[in-house]
Amino acid sequence: MVSQKVVIQNPTGLHLRPAGILCKTAMQFKSLITFTFENTTANAKSVLSVLGACVRSGEEIEIICEGIDEKAALEAMVEVVENGLGE
């Protein structure tokens, strides 16, 4: 298991389009990919789960990857968040 904290950079937070980009990135990997925010754990491969976390711009999440490609998955997830999730 690997994890890393990252701050949501895009100005609108994890609304529908950025959540879709986050999920699309997560779906490329076999590992279980979740993130924690406050007292919530969300499945990064589920748009509804990501939206349900209600993460706004500037807030910090911790991405957790567990599985055979966990290091590559974590690297890709952190990169997509740091690059603004397409915004």
Secondary structure, DSSP 8 states (H G I E B T S, - for coil): -EEEEEE--STT-S-HHHHHHHHHHHTT-SSEEEEEETTEEEETT-HHHHHHT---TT-EEEEEEESTTHHHHHHHHHHHHHTTTT-
